[in-house]
Amino acid sequence: MPRKPIVGGNWKCNPKTLEEALKLIGDWKNQVPFDKRKIDVFACPMMPHLLKVKLPMEKLGISACAQNCSKTGEGAFTGEVSAAQLKDARVQWTLLGHSERRSKYGETDEDVAEKVSLALAAGLKVVLAIGELLEEREAGKTNEVNERMLDPVIKKLKPEDWSKVVIAYEPVWAIGTGKVATPDQAEETHAAIRAFMAKAVSEEVAEKVRIQYGGSVSLDNCADLIKKPNIDGFLVGGASLKPSFMEIVQKSTPPPVLKKPKFSKAADLGPTTKGFNCYVKCTKPAEQVEGTEGVYEAQVGDDSGVFTVSFRNKDLCEVCTKGASIRIQNTSVRMVKGFIRVVVDKWAAFKPADEPLEWEAKEGNDLSTVEYELVES
């Protein structure tokens, strides 16, 4: 089963005011909405704004995510916010292990592992950030660093816990620098992370765990990155503070699955038929319905029977000439005084068939002359 993409925005210590934060969410609202069935989206406001922006975000289908939580519970820990307190505030996610927490505030790999364990125990979902410094990449230690950061977390978690963890690979040398790993570089590292998870936890967990890429993700590079099989989304920095963040979300959303239409026979028509597709021949050319303005009807059918089609587009009269082979798609039935009419509206396709149909329509079985009676169920 394919992994569901997930895109998050880390606002860091931005924006300066709550008014600016709410305006940004208002700008997001004015963008094309994303399909929540196909992609998960979160954003990480700074703590003073978190609960104020949570509801407006959730109305857009975006989860509000904390940027950090403490490695302690409640008590005499000035300046800390516990995982249980976040959960009590109905926050569902927290980011942990970001490189700025590790490098600027001295958080160790073991500290991060403890936080992950506490967050999961409190019922939070976790975005676990890992990634190497420039000198570590240049020394060929990228995989070694990522495995070092993951190892203490793996030791603390059960295999089933990983369903509530997203790994965010952020090469530190690419964060906020404008530099970005090439799609092939990012894919190589993501594949190595997944291989390590298979070895250290299980192949099942490795296949299911989602791995985001972070590091100067932008509207310009996200489409190429998301094509890679082991990149499951993004942790976006500065670009998440712009209205165009929603465009990154759109570009990360899987395209709709297209399938060939199923074509039916005329005899399959019923009073409640919707999305009807068929190949037919025209047996009676289109004529304007007497007493109407701009309603046309024609008789069409196949070797199982014939029926009446109804439309308002006069240009379709040229398609519907006697003996013409026609392809009809996405039509629906409308009952007129108890009789079937197949309606060709703006959502339907009604055009010449690619090749002439060899069979003749069965005119003796006119489905539009069968009267139906409404029976209450």
Secondary structure as GFF3:
##gff-version 3
##sequence-region A 1 377
A	DSSP	beta_strand	6	10	.	.	.	ID=ss1
A	DSSP	alpha_helix	18	29	.	.	.	ID=ss2
A	DSSP	beta_strand	40	44	.	.	.	ID=ss3
A	DSSP	alpha_helix	47	59	.	.	.	ID=ss4
A	DSSP	beta_strand	63	66	.	.	.	ID=ss5
A	DSSP	alpha_helix	83	88	.	.	.	ID=ss6
A	DSSP	beta_strand	93	96	.	.	.	ID=ss7
A	DSSP	alpha_helix	99	104	.	.	.	ID=ss8
A	DSSP	alpha_helix	109	121	.	.	.	ID=ss9
A	DSSP	beta_strand	125	130	.	.	.	ID=ss10
A	DSSP	alpha_helix	134	138	.	.	.	ID=ss11
A	DSSP	alpha_helix	142	156	.	.	.	ID=ss12
A	DSSP	three_ten_helix	159	164	.	.	.	ID=ss13
A	DSSP	beta_strand	165	169	.	.	.	ID=ss14
A	DSSP	three_ten_helix	172	174	.	.	.	ID=ss15
A	DSSP	alpha_helix	183	200	.	.	.	ID=ss16
A	DSSP	alpha_helix	203	208	.	.	.	ID=ss17
A	DSSP	beta_strand	210	214	.	.	.	ID=ss18
A	DSSP	alpha_helix	222	226	.	.	.	ID=ss19
A	DSSP	beta_strand	233	236	.	.	.	ID=ss20
A	DSSP	three_ten_helix	238	241	.	.	.	ID=ss21
A	DSSP	alpha_helix	245	252	.	.	.	ID=ss22
A	DSSP	three_ten_helix	266	268	.	.	.	ID=ss23
A	DSSP	beta_strand	276	288	.	.	.	ID=ss24
A	DSSP	beta_strand	296	302	.	.	.	ID=ss25
A	DSSP	beta_strand	305	311	.	.	.	ID=ss26
A	DSSP	three_ten_helix	314	318	.	.	.	ID=ss27
A	DSSP	beta_strand	325	336	.	.	.	ID=ss28
A	DSSP	beta_strand	339	344	.	.	.	ID=ss29
A	DSSP	beta_strand	349	352	.	.	.	ID=ss30
A	DSSP	three_ten_helix	367	369	.	.	.	ID=ss31
###
